[in-house]
Amino acid sequence: MKTASRSLWNGSLQSPVLLITSALIASVAVMPKFGFSEDSASESGTIRAAARIPFSVALADSEISGVREVLAAEDGCPWGLAEVLPGPDAEGRPLPFGRLILLPRQVAGEEPTAPADSAESAAGEETTVLRLGKPISRPAHATFEWHETSDTTLQLAEENRPVLAYNFGVITRDDVPENDPRRSRSCYVHPLHGLDGEVLTDDFPKDHYHHHGVFWTWPHVVIDGQEYSLWEDKGSLRQRFVRWLCREEGATAAVLGVENGWFLGDTQVLTERVWWTVYRSGDSRHIDVDLFFTPLDRDVTLWGAEGKSYGGLTVRFRPLPGERPRITVADGLTADDLYETPLTWADFSSRFGEGEAWSGAAIFISPSHPDYPPTWLTRHYGPLCVGWPGIRSQTLAAGKSVHLPYRLWIHRDCPSAENIETVYRAYCKVSTTAAAAE
């Protein structure tokens, strides 16, 4: 889609207005069209800025940098912080001018203007026009820190508290039989931590050795007429780390961009680009996970497990032994496991660490996700599995990219379906569909 070249600034350099325009569409399938326009009177010159919900938008040029205040344009009241950080384009490559991270004041460390779980503070808020305020110095100490703890693992901490670890190298578990192909794997996140440091995820569980933290694999992958399984590592197809695209520590978010490959022996058949955007936490933590898949010189066909639909983004949780976790979906608390069920989100809550405190995480599906909403498998013993494309095969054409966008919402306690739906609806307001962007 072509766009006219327009001035980034509206009025003075001190108060550009943040508006949805046709100027900033560096990645319409990844994030909303959002920018700085001289056409402040137009209908498109607004953005639904849901309080409490951090988000990011692509930039079309490089005239903004650093950290800035964000103010409500109408009355000049503080709204939050803005910061330019790297982000993905429609194929998962780094955007040429980065993106603007917007962090509401409730998450930026100030008192919220409405109760944390109220509809008024999220889903019910009216459209707000925002403008950039004065530049702000970065904190003297880093909010986030990426640290390679070994030659296989990159760990993220926020204010010295563990957040997650990305395993880019091959992890081998010695207690798995040597002749079991599930003994080694790479390219996944584990552990994923809760807000108080508790470990939410499991790796190499004895009931399913192939489950590994937060991962994205398929049980059926066909290439050149031959079928493989990335889910259980049957056959010679493997995910491997290729290179870092980005590793950033900001005041508002930490960003990780990774390029992996799907390899048959030494031959790469598909490029996999993965972006993690970890927003600064408050009462909860928001993490955007963007997966991009681009077959190289041949088509790749994949589908999920028959009767269950698993195959795609999966989080394997690790509740305390003997605990009865709670899985909540939009219809409410579920008593039974769900199979091949279309869902916009699902939440897994339990006790994970010592003590009586409950916590958990939800997976949110962006409205721009293919075949929205996809089918899921939910199991109370541990996994939440987003099944895309489900049990019907999908062929990824050579040279064409597919983008699967998600958000992980990490929380304390065991929130109700109504409260989770409120947060999800707010997330949807700052997400977009490709059709709406066009």
MOJOKA-V419704 format. One record per pair of residues at least 12 apart in sequence whose C-alpha atoms are under 8 Angstrom apart, sorted by the first residue. I is the first residue (numbers start at 1). J is the second residue. If there is no record, write none. Layout:
i j
I J
I J
//
This chain:
i j
1 438
3 22
3 23
4 22
4 23
5 23
6 23
6 37
6 38
7 36
7 37
7 38
8 35
8 36
8 37
8 38
8 61
8 63
9 36
9 37
9 38
10 36
10 37
10 38
11 38
14 132
14 133
14 134
15 131
15 132
15 133
16 36
16 131
16 132
17 36
17 37
17 40
17 73
17 129
17 130
17 131
17 132
18 34
18 35
18 36
18 37
18 46
18 47
18 129
18 130
18 131
18 132
19 34
19 35
19 36
19 37
19 40
19 44
19 45
19 46
19 47
19 129
19 130
20 32
20 33
20 34
20 35
20 36
20 44
20 45
20 46
20 47
21 33
21 34
21 35
21 36
21 37
21 44
21 45
22 34
23 35
23 36
23 37
23 60
24 58
24 59
24 60
25 58
25 59
25 60
26 58
26 59
26 60
26 89
26 90
26 95
27 58
27 88
27 89
27 90
27 95
28 90
28 434
28 437
28 438
29 90
29 368
29 403
29 432
29 433
29 434
29 437
30 88
30 89
30 90
30 403
30 405
30 432
31 56
31 57
31 58
31 430
31 431
31 432
32 57
32 58
32 430
32 431
32 432
32 437
33 57
33 58
33 437
34 47
34 57
34 58
34 59
35 57
35 58
35 59
35 60
45 129
46 127
46 128
46 129
47 127
47 128
47 129
47 130
48 125
48 126
48 127
48 128
48 129
48 429
48 430
49 125
49 127
49 128
49 129
49 429
49 430
50 121
50 122
50 123
50 125
50 426
50 427
50 429
50 430
51 104
51 106
51 121
51 122
51 125
52 104
52 105
52 106
52 107
52 116
52 121
52 122
53 103
53 104
53 122
53 423
53 426
53 427
54 101
54 102
54 103
54 104
54 107
54 279
54 286
55 101
55 102
55 103
55 430
56 99
56 100
56 101
56 102
57 99
57 100
57 101
58 87
58 95
58 97
58 98
58 99
58 100
59 97
59 98
59 99
59 100
60 97
61 97
62 97
64 84
65 83
65 84
66 83
66 84
66 135
66 136
67 81
67 82
67 83
67 84
67 135
67 136
67 137
67 138
67 251
68 81
68 82
68 83
68 132
68 133
68 134
68 135
68 136
69 81
69 82
69 132
69 133
69 134
69 135
69 136
70 82
70 130
70 131
70 132
70 133
71 130
71 131
71 132
71 133
72 128
72 129
72 130
72 131
73 128
73 129
73 130
73 131
74 129
78 105
79 104
79 105
79 130
80 102
80 103
80 104
80 105
80 106
80 108
81 102
81 103
81 104
81 105
81 108
81 252
82 100
82 101
82 102
82 103
82 132
82 252
83 100
83 101
83 102
83 250
83 251
83 252
84 98
84 99
84 100
84 101
85 98
85 99
85 100
85 101
85 248
85 250
85 255
86 98
86 99
86 246
86 248
86 255
87 99
87 255
87 257
87 275
88 257
88 275
90 401
90 403
91 292
91 293
91 294
91 401
91 402
91 403
92 273
92 274
92 275
92 291
92 292
92 403
93 245
93 273
94 245
94 246
101 252
101 253
102 252
103 252
103 279
103 280
106 282
107 280
107 281
107 282
107 283
108 252
108 280
108 281
108 282
109 282
116 283
117 419
117 422
117 423
118 419
118 422
119 422
122 422
122 423
122 425
122 426
123 422
123 423
123 425
123 426
123 429
138 251
139 251
142 159
142 249
142 250
142 251
143 158
143 159
143 249
143 250
143 251
143 252
143 280
144 156
144 157
144 158
144 159
144 160
144 249
144 250
144 251
144 253
144 254
145 157
145 158
145 160
145 249
145 254
146 247
146 248
146 249
151 169
152 167
152 168
152 169
152 170
152 171
153 165
153 166
153 167
153 168
153 169
154 166
154 167
154 168
158 280
161 196
161 197
162 193
162 197
163 192
163 193
163 194
163 195
163 197
164 189
164 190
164 191
164 192
164 193
165 189
165 190
165 191
165 192
166 187
166 188
166 189
166 190
167 186
167 187
167 188
167 189
167 190
168 186
168 187
168 188
168 240
168 241
169 186
169 187
169 240
169 241
170 184
170 185
170 186
170 187
171 184
171 185
171 186
172 184
172 185
173 204
176 209
181 232
181 233
181 234
182 209
182 210
182 232
182 233
183 209
185 239
186 239
186 240
186 241
187 215
187 239
187 240
187 241
187 260
188 212
188 213
188 214
188 215
188 216
189 212
189 213
189 214
189 215
190 202
190 203
190 212
190 213
190 214
191 213
192 213
192 214
194 359
194 360
194 410
194 411
194 412
195 284
195 285
195 410
195 411
195 412
198 352
198 353
199 318
199 352
199 353
200 317
200 318
200 319
200 352
200 360
201 213
201 214
201 315
201 316
201 317
201 318
202 316
202 317
202 318
203 316
210 231
210 232
210 233
211 316
212 315
212 316
213 314
213 315
213 316
213 317
214 313
214 314
214 315
214 316
215 312
215 313
215 314
215 315
216 311
216 312
216 313
216 314
217 230
217 231
217 311
217 312
217 313
218 230
218 231
218 302
218 303
218 304
218 310
218 311
218 312
219 231
219 232
219 302
219 303
219 304
219 305
219 310
219 311
220 302
220 303
220 304
220 305
221 300
221 301
221 302
221 303
222 300
222 301
222 302
223 298
223 299
223 300
223 301
224 298
224 299
231 311
236 263
236 264
236 265
237 262
237 263
237 264
237 265
238 262
238 263
238 264
239 260
239 261
239 262
239 263
240 260
240 261
240 262
240 263
241 258
241 259
241 260
241 261
242 258
242 259
242 260
242 261
243 258
243 259
243 260
244 257
244 258
244 259
245 257
245 258
245 259
246 258
251 280
252 279
252 280
253 277
253 278
253 279
253 280
254 276
254 277
254 278
254 279
254 280
255 275
255 276
255 277
255 278
256 275
256 276
256 277
257 273
257 274
257 275
257 276
258 273
258 274
258 275
259 271
259 272
259 273
259 274
260 272
260 273
260 274
268 296
269 295
269 296
269 297
269 298
270 293
270 294
270 295
270 296
271 293
271 294
271 295
271 296
272 291
272 292
272 293
272 294
273 291
273 292
273 293
274 289
274 290
274 291
274 292
275 288
275 289
275 290
275 291
276 288
276 289
276 290
277 289
283 411
283 412
284 409
284 410
284 411
284 412
285 409
285 410
285 411
286 407
286 408
286 409
286 410
287 407
287 408
287 409
288 405
288 406
288 407
288 408
289 405
289 406
289 407
289 408
290 403
290 404
290 405
290 406
291 403
291 404
291 405
292 401
292 402
292 403
292 404
293 401
293 402
293 403
294 396
294 397
294 398
294 399
294 400
294 401
294 402
295 396
295 397
295 398
295 399
295 400
295 401
296 398
296 399
297 398
297 399
298 397
298 398
299 395
299 396
299 397
299 398
300 395
300 396
300 397
300 398
301 393
301 394
301 395
301 396
302 389
302 393
302 394
302 395
303 388
303 389
303 390
303 391
303 392
303 393
303 394
304 387
304 388
304 389
304 390
304 391
304 392
304 393
305 390
305 391
306 391
307 339
307 340
307 391
308 339
308 340
308 376
308 377
308 391
309 339
309 340
309 375
309 376
309 377
309 387
309 388
309 390
309 391
310 376
310 377
310 385
310 386
310 387
310 388
310 390
311 385
311 386
311 387
311 388
311 389
311 390
312 385
312 386
312 387
312 388
312 389
313 385
313 386
313 387
314 383
314 384
314 385
314 386
315 383
315 384
315 385
316 382
316 383
316 384
317 348
317 382
317 383
317 384
318 352
318 382
319 350
319 351
319 352
319 381
319 382
320 350
320 351
320 352
320 353
323 350
323 351
324 350
324 380
325 348
325 349
325 350
325 351
325 380
325 381
326 347
326 348
326 349
326 350
326 380
326 414
327 346
327 347
327 348
327 349
327 378
327 380
328 346
328 347
328 348
328 416
328 417
329 343
329 345
329 346
329 347
329 417
330 343
330 344
330 345
330 346
330 417
330 418
330 420
330 421
331 417
332 416
332 417
333 417
336 380
337 377
337 378
337 379
337 380
338 376
338 377
338 378
338 379
339 376
339 377
339 378
340 375
340 376
340 377
340 387
340 390
341 374
341 375
341 376
341 377
342 373
342 374
342 375
342 376
343 373
343 374
343 375
343 376
344 364
344 365
344 372
344 373
344 374
345 362
345 363
345 364
345 365
345 424
346 362
346 363
346 364
346 384
347 360
347 361
347 362
347 363
348 360
348 361
348 362
348 384
349 361
349 413
349 414
350 414
357 412
357 413
358 412
358 413
358 414
359 410
359 411
359 412
359 413
359 414
360 410
360 411
360 412
360 413
360 414
361 408
361 409
361 410
361 411
362 408
362 409
362 410
363 406
363 407
363 408
363 409
364 406
364 407
364 408
364 409
364 424
365 405
365 406
365 407
366 405
366 406
366 407
366 428
366 431
366 432
367 428
367 431
367 432
367 433
368 405
368 431
368 432
368 433
368 434
369 403
369 404
369 405
369 433
370 403
370 404
371 389
374 386
374 387
374 388
374 389
374 390
375 387
375 388
375 390
376 390
//
